[in-house]
Amino acid sequence: MIDDAINQSRNQLGELAVMQHRINESEKLILKRAGTRLDEVNAGIQKIRSSALDHSQEYRDLIKERGQLHMIIAQAKASIQN
């Protein structure tokens, strides 16, 4: 009876370790993709700035997306470190 409970606990801990590994790998992928997109967004912002269209909807959308990407990157980094 106790041996069964110990084995069940070990199995569950093993499953949790596998799930944590998968989560970390997913977070790393999210971090990589968000970083790539952030580079693209920053390039788009610079392009618009240089063309003096700072008040365009595209510019505002890129600024908003950049803020969201910074939050995603911060969350992914925090998750990976835990």
Backbone torsions as a table, in degrees:
resi	resn	phi	psi	omega
1	MET	NA	-52.8	180.0
2	ILE	-69.1	-37.3	177.8
3	ASP	-61.6	-38.6	178.0
4	ASP	-63.7	-42.3	179.5
5	ALA	-65.0	-39.9	178.6
6	ILE	-65.2	-45.7	179.1
7	ASN	-63.5	-39.6	178.4
8	GLN	-64.3	-41.3	178.1
9	SER	-64.1	-41.7	177.9
10	ARG	-62.4	-43.1	178.3
11	ASN	-61.1	-43.8	-179.9
12	GLN	-65.1	-39.9	177.3
13	LEU	-64.0	-38.8	176.9
14	GLY	-63.8	-43.6	178.1
15	GLU	-63.0	-40.8	178.1
16	LEU	-64.0	-38.3	178.6
17	ALA	-64.8	-40.8	178.2
18	VAL	-64.8	-43.8	179.2
19	MET	-62.9	-40.8	179.0
20	GLN	-63.4	-40.0	177.5
21	HIS	-62.0	-44.3	178.8
22	ARG	-63.0	-40.0	178.3
23	ILE	-63.0	-45.2	179.7
24	ASN	-61.6	-41.6	178.8
25	GLU	-64.6	-39.4	177.5
26	SER	-64.7	-42.6	179.2
27	GLU	-63.3	-39.0	177.7
28	LYS	-63.5	-39.9	178.1
29	LEU	-66.1	-43.2	176.8
30	ILE	-59.4	-44.9	180.0
31	LEU	-61.0	-44.1	179.7
32	LYS	-63.2	-48.3	-178.6
33	ARG	-66.5	-39.1	178.4
34	ALA	-66.1	-38.4	177.8
35	GLY	-63.9	-41.4	177.3
36	THR	-63.0	-45.6	-179.6
37	ARG	-66.3	-36.1	178.4
38	LEU	-61.3	-41.3	176.6
39	ASP	-60.5	-41.9	179.2
40	GLU	-64.5	-43.5	-179.7
41	VAL	-64.1	-45.3	178.9
42	ASN	-61.1	-39.0	177.4
43	ALA	-64.2	-41.1	178.2
44	GLY	-64.0	-39.2	178.1
45	ILE	-63.8	-45.2	179.3
46	GLN	-61.9	-39.9	179.6
47	LYS	-62.7	-45.7	-179.3
48	ILE	-67.2	-41.6	178.9
49	ARG	-58.2	-42.9	-176.5
50	SER	-70.4	-19.8	179.2
51	SER	-95.3	8.6	176.4
52	ALA	61.1	33.3	176.6
53	LEU	-111.3	38.5	-174.2
54	ASP	-55.2	-23.8	-174.3
55	HIS	-99.0	12.7	-179.5
56	SER	-75.6	158.6	177.7
57	GLN	-63.5	-37.9	178.9
58	GLU	-59.4	-42.7	179.3
59	TYR	-61.6	-47.6	179.3
60	ARG	-62.2	-39.7	178.6
61	ASP	-63.5	-41.4	179.0
62	LEU	-66.4	-39.7	177.7
63	ILE	-62.6	-42.9	178.7
64	LYS	-63.9	-45.3	179.8
65	GLU	-62.7	-39.3	178.8
66	ARG	-59.7	-42.7	177.7
67	GLY	-62.9	-41.2	178.3
68	GLN	-65.5	-40.2	178.4
69	LEU	-64.1	-38.9	177.1
70	HIS	-61.4	-39.0	178.4
71	MET	-67.6	-43.0	179.5
72	ILE	-61.5	-44.6	-179.5
73	ILE	-63.3	-43.1	179.4
74	ALA	-63.0	-42.8	179.1
75	GLN	-65.0	-41.8	179.7
76	ALA	-64.6	-44.3	178.8
77	LYS	-61.8	-42.5	179.9
78	ALA	-64.0	-39.2	-179.3
79	SER	-68.4	-39.7	-179.2
80	ILE	-67.8	-36.6	-178.1
81	GLN	-72.1	-19.7	-178.6
82	ASN	-83.3	NA	NA
